[in-house]
Amino acid sequence: MVSAVTDVEWAAARAVAHGHHDSGDEYCVRPFEHRMLIAVIDGLGHGTAAADVARQGVRLLEQARTSDVVQLVHECHDGLRGSRGLVMSLAMFDGPASTMTWVGVGNVSGTLWRAHSPDRQTLLLRRGLVGDALPRLEVSVVPVSEGDTLVFTTDGVVENIDDRMMQGSSVQIIADRILAHGNKGHDDALALVARYKGGAR
């Protein structure tokens, strides 16, 4: 799971809400030229209907030709009009610029953990629903260094992630640990961990 352009190592872990077989929590990871998109989507509600709209959102992201995160959200919004809607957070790693651009609509939490500093940065989320009521988007661009780690979690995961959960070299182990310790148990839950490994090669 390592991109050939912007080097990002990633892994995801998820659980389905009790009593359901389909998850409304999805993710999309895809490369653009010198960039890597990381997105997490949460379809409104539970079950098959939520899973269908979430998968539709993933398809729209996979088919998009732009790497602009604002345009990506708008394309999803237009493509999902008339559906039950979804919330989403997107991050675009840019290798040559050593930056990450991110934006969120709804309540998919995002935190950037610094490799060489105890500081964290949290994604600014705007209330709204992609496909129904899109807010004015607030985009942030932050510098990234090798080893910085992005964590996206849906609302089925507790917001406060303990520092100890981030220990270890394996992003899959970290994602699994966050889900195991943070799953609220009454909703679909997804944790995606993406570690920036360096610029374009």
N, C-alpha and C positions, 0 to 999 in steps of 0.2 A: 504494500500500500504506500509506496513512495513515488512521488511524481518525478518525471524525467526532466521537468523544466524548473519550476520552483520547488525546492525539496521540502516537502511536508510529509511527516509520518503521522498517520491517523488511525483511530480505531473507534468503534461504537459498541455500546451495550444497551439493550432495551428489554422491557417487560410489557406484557399485555395486561390491561385492566382485568380484574377478577370477573369471570363470567363471560368474557369475550374471547374470540379467537383471532380477530384482526386488530392490528395496532393503527391508531391514527397518528402515531409519531413516526416520522420518516426523516431521512437525511439525503443530501446530494453532495457528492465530492467530485469535482471535475476540473481538469486543467484547461486553462486558456494559455495563449502564448505568453510565457514568462510569468504567469499568474496561476493561482490555485484557488478555486472557490470551495468554501466550506459552508454548508447551509443545513439548518435543522428546522423542520416543519411540524406543526401540531394542528391536525384537523379538528374543527370544532366538534365537541362531543366524544362519543365512543363508538366502537363497533365498526360494522362494515361501511356505513355512510362516512364516518370520519376517515377511515382508511382509504376510501375511494378518492376523497377530495385531497388527501395528503399525497397520494400517488400521482394525482393529476398535477399537483404543484411541482413534484419532482420532475415529471415529464416536461413541464414548461421550462424549468431551469436547465434540463439536459438539452433541450432543443434551441435554447436562446443563443444568439450569435454575439451578444454584447457581453463585456466583462464589467460593465458599470453597475454597481450594486443597486443604485437608485432605479435605473432602467429595468433591471431584473425584477425588482419588486413591482414596478408598474406593469410589466408584461404579465407577471403572475396575477396581479389584480384584474387586469383586463380579461385574461383567459379564464378566470374563476368567477366572473360576474354571474349571478343567478345560482351559484352553489351555496352550500352552508358556510363556506369560508374557512380560513385558517389563519394561524399566526406563524411568524417565521423570523428567524435571525440569520443574517448572512455575513460572512467575512471573506474578503479577497486578499490573499497574500500576494505581494508583488516582490519578486526576488531582486530584480535590478535596483529597485528603490529601497529595499529593506523596510517595507511598510506593510501594514495591514489596515484595510478599510472595512469598516463594519457598520451595520444598520440593523435595527430590530423593530418589528411591529408586533405588539402583543406581549406575551410573557415567556418567551424562550430566553432564559437567562444566559448571559455571556460574560466570562471572566478571563482575562489574560494574565497568566502567572509568569513573572519574570524569572529567568534562569539565574541571573546574577544580582538579584535584588529582592528584598522581601516585599516590595511594592506590588500591588495588583491594580489592574484597571478593569472597570466594569462597564459593560455595554449600556448605553442610555436607551431605554425602551420607551416607545410611544404607544399609547392605547389605540387600539384599532383592530380591524379585521380585514385581511387581504381577501378581496372578492366582494366586499360589502362596504366597509367604512374605512377608507385609507387615510391615515393622518398625514400631516406634513412630516416628511422624513427628516430625521436628524442623523447625519452621517459623520463619523469620526475617522480620522486617519492617524494612526499611531506608529511610531518606529518599532521594528522588531529586530531582535538579535538571535543568533543561534541558540537553540534550547528553550526559547520562550514557548509557552504552552497555552493554547486556547481551550477552554472548556465551555461547551454549550449543553444546557440541560433544559428539558421541558418541565412543565409544572407538576409532573408526577414525581419529581426529584426535589428533595429539600434544597433550599437556596444556599444555606451556609455549608460550604464544603470545607472540611477540616484539612489543615495543612498536611497532616499525616497521610491523607488519601492520595496526595500528589507525589509521594515518594516512590522511587523506583524508575528503572529505565524503560520499561515496557508501557507503551500507551494503552495497549489492550488490558493489561493488568490494572492500570489506573481507571480506565472506563468501567471495568467490571467491579472494581472496588467502590467507585462512586455509586453505581447502581445498587450494589449489595447493601451498602450502609445508608444510602439516601433515598431508596425507593419508598414512597409514601404508602404504597400498597393498595390504593383505591382508584388509581388512574393509570392510563398508559404512561410509561416512563422511558426516557431515552437520555443517555449521556454520550456525547461525542467529544473525544480528546484529540487535538491536533497540535503536533509539535513542529515548530519551524526549524529546519535543519540548515538553511542557508539559501543564497541567491541562486539565480538561474545558472545552469551548467551546460 
